[in-house]
Amino acid sequence: MEQAMVNTDKELWRERPGAYYADSIHVTKGGGIGITCGGHVIVAPIRKWHKAGNLFLCVNPNLKRWKWKLAMWLLVER
């Protein structure tokens, strides 16, 4: 007998409530943070998200020039 899969994720935010393909943020049963954007999801533990933000989004004068430029580009409100 086939069993249906149970979605154990807890949704925290959705760009357009009720829109299945809308960008969203959720927490997995195992504690990972999932961010869906444009139909693609990345799931990682909170410490990895924080490390990624620290490495790529912080204005750190010790970053290589291309990383600093990327951080500035990402931080500019569009």
Secondary structure, DSSP 8 states (H G I E B T S, - for coil): ---------EEEEESSTT-TTS-EEEE-TTS-EEEEETTEEEEE-HHHHHHHHHHHTS--TTS-HHHHHHHHHHHS--
